Amino acid sequence: MPNETHVLNPPLRQSLFRGLKGRCPACGKGKLFGRFLKPVDACSGCGRDWTVQTADDFPAYLSILLAGHVLVPLVVEANLHYDLPLAVQMALWPAAAAAFALALIQPMKGFVIALIWAR
């Protein structure tokens, strides 16, 4: 018989990866989000209530932090190796930052919800 506490409380790493993928941190079967950033009320797989875990602003801070750490070196390297016109840079870098932040916000929110739930 498998360890029942392991089934009820998966390891932290497993829960965090499930949250990053937008799956239920508890069971990994149900979706964590009903819409882009709106968590479901309860997991369709295990029935766990997700209305009590609120991520607030922390996912946005994480997204901005990661986007900045990736994009700033790219901006520096692009300016060292290429002579991009200012108009191109004014269009390129803000668009890249917005796209990167939008791509990261849902996985970061799932990660934070999983972290709160697991701890």
C-alpha positions as CSV (number, residue, x, y, z in Angstrom):
1,M,0.0,0.0,0.0
2,P,1.5,3.4,-1.0
3,N,2.2,6.0,1.6
4,E,-1.1,7.9,1.9
5,T,0.5,11.1,3.2
6,H,2.6,11.2,0.0
7,V,-0.6,11.1,-2.1
8,L,-2.3,13.8,0.0
9,N,0.8,16.0,0.2
10,P,3.1,15.6,-2.8
11,P,6.7,16.8,-2.4
12,L,7.3,20.5,-2.8
13,R,9.2,20.2,-6.0
14,Q,6.4,18.2,-7.7
15,S,3.8,20.6,-6.5
16,L,5.8,23.6,-7.8
17,F,6.3,22.0,-11.3
18,R,2.5,21.2,-11.4
19,G,1.7,24.8,-10.6
20,L,4.1,26.1,-13.3
21,K,2.3,23.9,-15.8
22,G,-1.1,25.2,-14.8
23,R,-2.2,21.9,-13.2
24,C,-3.6,21.2,-9.7
25,P,-0.6,21.2,-7.3
26,A,-2.3,18.6,-5.2
27,C,-3.2,15.9,-7.8
28,G,-1.7,17.1,-11.1
29,K,-4.8,16.1,-13.0
30,G,-7.2,19.1,-13.0
31,K,-6.5,22.5,-14.5
32,L,-5.5,25.3,-12.1
33,F,-6.9,28.1,-14.2
34,G,-10.3,28.5,-15.7
35,R,-9.3,31.7,-17.6
36,F,-5.9,33.3,-18.2
37,L,-5.3,34.4,-14.6
38,K,-8.4,33.2,-12.9
39,P,-7.9,30.1,-10.8
40,V,-10.7,27.6,-10.8
41,D,-12.8,27.4,-7.6
42,A,-12.1,23.7,-7.1
43,C,-10.0,21.0,-8.9
44,S,-11.9,18.8,-11.3
45,G,-9.7,15.9,-10.4
46,C,-9.4,15.9,-6.6
47,G,-12.0,18.6,-5.6
48,R,-9.4,20.7,-3.7
49,D,-10.7,24.2,-3.0
50,W,-8.5,26.9,-4.7
51,T,-10.4,29.9,-3.5
52,V,-8.4,30.2,-0.3
53,Q,-4.9,30.6,-2.0
54,T,-4.4,34.1,-3.3
55,A,-1.2,35.0,-5.1
56,D,-1.8,38.8,-5.0
57,D,1.1,40.8,-6.7
58,F,4.0,38.3,-6.2
59,P,3.6,36.6,-9.7
60,A,3.9,40.0,-11.4
61,Y,7.0,40.9,-9.4
62,L,8.5,37.5,-10.4
63,S,7.6,38.0,-14.0
64,I,9.2,41.4,-14.2
65,L,12.3,40.2,-12.3
66,L,12.8,37.3,-14.8
67,A,12.0,39.4,-17.8
68,G,14.5,42.0,-16.8
69,H,17.3,39.5,-16.1
70,V,16.8,38.0,-19.5
71,L,16.2,41.2,-21.6
72,V,18.8,43.5,-20.1
73,P,21.8,41.3,-21.2
74,L,20.1,41.0,-24.7
75,V,19.8,44.8,-24.9
76,V,23.4,45.3,-24.0
77,E,24.7,42.6,-26.4
78,A,22.5,43.9,-29.2
79,N,23.9,47.4,-28.7
80,L,27.5,46.1,-28.6
81,H,27.3,44.1,-31.8
82,Y,24.7,45.9,-33.9
83,D,24.0,49.5,-34.7
84,L,20.2,49.4,-34.3
85,P,18.4,52.7,-35.0
86,L,16.8,54.2,-32.0
87,A,13.2,53.9,-33.5
88,V,13.8,50.1,-33.9
89,Q,14.9,49.8,-30.3
90,M,12.0,51.9,-29.0
91,A,9.6,49.5,-30.7
92,L,11.5,46.2,-30.1
93,W,12.5,46.2,-26.4
94,P,9.2,47.3,-24.9
95,A,7.3,44.8,-27.1
96,A,9.7,42.1,-26.1
97,A,9.4,43.0,-22.4
98,A,5.5,42.9,-22.7
99,A,5.5,39.6,-24.5
100,F,7.9,38.0,-22.1
101,A,6.0,39.3,-19.1
102,L,2.7,38.0,-20.5
103,A,4.2,34.6,-21.3
104,L,5.5,34.3,-17.7
105,I,2.6,35.6,-15.6
106,Q,0.4,32.6,-15.6
107,P,3.2,30.0,-14.9
108,M,4.4,32.3,-12.1
109,K,0.9,32.6,-10.6
110,G,0.6,28.8,-10.7
111,F,4.0,28.5,-9.0
112,V,3.0,31.0,-6.3
113,I,-0.3,29.3,-5.6
114,A,1.5,25.9,-5.4
115,L,4.1,27.3,-3.0
116,I,1.4,28.8,-0.8
117,W,-0.6,25.6,-0.8
118,A,2.5,23.4,-0.1
119,R,3.7,25.5,2.7
